[in-house]
């Protein structure tokens, strides 16, 4: 926990945050725009600066929870959104988090984890545990080669590889190449909707 926490805090402090686009990613924003029940409970793990949570909050979703291992981006989020409830800003190791949610939004958090079978299986299993019956995992995974370089995050994978980990816990509703990625990521993202089995 401490090593991962320090790693991500250092990345934020050094502004080594190439993944941070400064606004909600288009695939998740457009998915959020289709949601009609604003009382659903939503978790965004590995939220970072949590632009998606900020967008949802401003659209009237009041049960949004953000979780990150580093306090650094969470403090920045709170400064931008002083009315956002403190109890819904969680600094914690994702794998130790407990709760029950209707929806978990995945903004390439999976791809930030060191890509061992153990980590990726644990992600799929714990994500399913955090969802209510019929709860959904929705979001974006990088469709880029998984290399041997364990220092170069984000880590990639393929549709088939990700499905290997997710299939035991989720029913796939859709998992396809993003048609609405931002230009620098076009062709390199998959968008998925999965329902807990």
TASUL-V546029 format. One record per backbone hydrogen bond with DSSP energy under -0.5 kcal/mol. NH is the residue of the N-H (numbers start at 1). CO is the residue of the C=O. E is the energy in kcal/mol with one decimal. If there is no record, write none. Layout:
NH:CO:E
NH:CO:E
//
This chain:
5:1:-2.9
6:2:-2.7
7:3:-2.6
8:4:-2.4
9:5:-2.3
10:6:-2.6
11:7:-1.9
12:8:-2.1
13:9:-2.9
14:10:-2.5
15:12:-1.3
16:11:-2.8
17:15:-1.3
20:17:-1.9
21:19:-0.7
29:25:-2.7
30:26:-2.8
31:27:-1.5
32:28:-2.8
33:29:-2.1
34:31:-1.6
35:32:-1.5
38:36:-1.0
40:37:-1.1
42:63:-2.8
43:103:-2.4
44:65:-2.4
45:43:-0.5
45:105:-0.5
46:67:-0.7
47:44:-0.6
47:67:-2.7
50:47:-2.4
54:50:-2.1
55:51:-2.3
56:52:-2.5
57:53:-2.7
58:54:-2.1
59:55:-1.1
59:56:-0.6
60:57:-1.5
61:56:-2.4
62:38:-0.9
62:60:-0.8
65:42:-3.1
66:88:-2.6
67:44:-2.3
68:90:-2.1
74:70:-0.6
75:71:-2.3
76:72:-1.6
77:73:-2.4
78:74:-2.2
79:75:-2.1
80:76:-1.7
81:77:-1.9
84:81:-1.9
88:85:-1.6
89:86:-2.0
90:66:-3.1
90:88:-0.6
91:89:-0.5
92:68:-1.4
92:90:-0.8
96:93:-2.1
97:93:-0.8
97:94:-1.1
101:130:-2.5
102:41:-1.5
103:41:-1.8
104:136:-2.6
105:43:-2.5
106:104:-0.6
106:138:-2.8
107:105:-0.7
108:106:-0.6
108:140:-2.0
112:109:-2.0
113:109:-0.7
113:110:-1.2
116:114:-2.5
120:116:-2.5
121:117:-2.7
122:118:-2.2
123:119:-2.3
124:120:-1.9
125:121:-2.6
126:122:-2.8
127:123:-2.6
128:124:-1.9
129:125:-1.9
130:126:-1.6
131:127:-0.6
131:128:-1.0
132:101:-2.9
135:132:-2.9
136:102:-2.3
137:194:-2.7
138:104:-2.6
138:136:-0.5
139:192:-2.2
140:106:-3.2
141:190:-2.2
143:188:-2.6
144:142:-1.0
147:145:-0.8
150:148:-0.9
152:149:-0.6
153:151:-1.2
154:111:-0.5
155:111:-4.0
157:144:-2.2
162:158:-2.6
163:159:-2.4
164:160:-1.6
165:161:-1.0
165:162:-0.7
166:162:-2.0
167:163:-2.9
169:166:-1.8
170:166:-1.8
171:195:-3.4
172:170:-0.5
173:193:-2.9
174:193:-1.6
176:191:-2.0
178:189:-2.6
185:182:-2.1
186:182:-0.5
186:183:-1.3
188:185:-2.5
190:141:-3.0
191:176:-3.3
192:139:-2.6
193:174:-2.8
194:137:-2.9
195:171:-2.8
196:135:-2.9
197:169:-2.5
//
